[in-house]
Amino acid sequence: MMDIPEIRTARCVLTLLQPRDAALLAAYHEENRCHLAPWEPLREIRFFTPEACAERIRAAHQAFADGNGVSFAVLDPASGRMIASCNFNNIIRGAFHACHMGYSIAGAHEGRGLMFEAAQAGIDYMFSAMKLHRIMANHLPSNQRSARLLQKLGFEREGYARAYLKIAGKWQDHVLNALVNPAADV
């Protein structure tokens, strides 16, 4: 198993939470429940509990150990509070060597470039340490913040998927984007 990464940027720390950090994850989700609701699946009340958060953290560690996912919590180095997440899931090897990226940021931290900083660090890790060739990230057509973020990160629009994911209680279209590892040998 690989060591648990801890990536430091100018203003953030990216790492995998431990089950003992369940209250930290629960606080992030609870504080941002309304802010993130338009961009996420409907959540049952249990999702926001420390117990459910501990279960998700354990599952994230198992996915990391199995090489199937990397779920970064983005922490404020001064306070230790979680301010964002940047996840790389559905890692597939073989001829594909790719994954899907998902992310969120606390409403109080939007518009400061922190999500760009954290996502760039996570992408660099996935391309260098995990040796992936391709990262895919999709967004709702109405989510212009995500569209701008992905474009700034170098993602290219590859398509449009009708009724792609069930977000906020209904099947919604998504814009499909991808970023290819610039290292030619991966």
N, C-alpha and C positions, 0 to 999 in steps of 0.2 A: 504494500500500500504506500502511496505517496504521502509525504509530509503535508499536513494541513497548511495551505498557503496563507501568508499574511503579507499583503501588498500595501505599501505606504505610498501615497501620492502627496502632493503639496498640501491638500486639505482633507484627505480621507484615509481611512484604513479599510481595506477589503479583506474579509476572512470568513470562514465558515463558523457559524455559531455553534456552541456546545449545548447539550440539553439543559445545563444549568442556566443558560441565557434565555430560557423560554419567556420569562417575564419581559425581557427587552424586546423580543419579537412581538409578543402580545401587545405591548404598549405602542409599538410602531403601527401595527394594524388597527388598533382601537383608535388611536389619535388621527389616523388618516382614513377611517372607514368611509366617510362621506366623500372625501377628496378622491379616493381611488375607485369608488363604486361605478362610475360610468365606464371604466376601462377594464373591469374585472368580471369574472363570473359572479353570480349571486352567491353570497356566503351565508351559511347557517350560523347561528349565534355561537355554536361550539367552536367554530373556526378561530374566534378571537380569544379563546381561553388559553391560559398558560399550558394546560395539559395537552391541548391539541397542537399548540406551538411546539412543545417538547417532542411530540410524535413526528411532526414535520421535520424538525431538526434531526432526529434520529434517522428518518428516511433519507434526508439529504446526505447524511454521512454515509449511509449504505450505498447510495447512488454514486458518491464520490469514490468509495472503496471499490465499487464494481466498474468504475470508469464510465458511468452512464450520465453523470451530471456534476456540475459545480454550482452551488447556490451561495453566492457571496452576499453577506450582509455588509452594507456600507456604513461605517461608523464615523462619528465625529471624534477625532483624536482627543480633543479637549474634554468633552463631557462623557465620552463613551456611549452616547445614545446612538441608536440606529436611525439613520437619516434617509436611507435608500436601500434598494436591493438590486442585484444584477445577477441573473441566473442563466446558466447555459445548460439546457436540458436536451434529452433525446439524442445524446451523443451516439452516433453510429460510425463504426470503423469500416474496414474492408475497402471497397472501391470508392466509398462515399466520403469518409473522414469529415463529418459535418455535425452541426447541432443547431438548435434554436436558441435564441437569446430573448429573454424577457427582463423587464426592469420596471421599477417604480421609484418615485421620490416623494418624500414628505412634502405636503403643500407649503409648509413654512420655509422650505429650502429650494423651491422652484426659482428658475430665472437667474441663478448664480453661476451656472456652468458646472455645477457639481456632478450632475448626471453624466455629462460628457466626460469629465475627468475620471469618474469611476468606471464608466463603460469602456473607455479607451484602455484603462489599466486591465480590466477583465479580458478584453479582446486580446491584448498583448499576451496575457498569460495563456489564453486558450490556443493562440497560434504558436507560441514558443514552447511552453511547458507541456501542453497537451497535444501538440503537433497536429492540430486540425487544419484542414484545407479550406473549409467554408463555414461561415456562420450566417444563419438566416434569422431575420427579425421582421415581424409583420405589425401593422398598425391599422386601426380604424381609419377610414378615409377622412373623417372629421377631426382626427387627432393631429393637428398641424404641429404641435410641439414635438411629437414623436417623429413626424416626417422630417422636420428640420434637424433633429438630433441625429437621426440615422444618416441623413445626407452629409452632415458635418463629419460624421465618423467614417465616411467613405462608402457607405452602402449604396447599392444601385437598385433601382426599382426593376423588378423582374416580371411582375404580373399583378393580377387582380383576382381574388377568389371570392365568389359569391357565397353567402351564408357559411362562412368559414369557421367561426367560433361562436359559441353561445356566451355573449357578454351582456351583462346587466339584464339578464333574463330573456334575451331574444337572439336569434341567429343573426349575425351581422357580417357584412362584407369586410374584407381586409385587403390592404395593399401589401404585396409580397416583395421583400427586399433581401439582398444577400451581399455579403462581403467575402471576397476570396483572399486567402493568405497571400501576401505579396512575395513570400519566399518561394521560389520556383521549385525547390526540391521537396516540398511537403505535399 
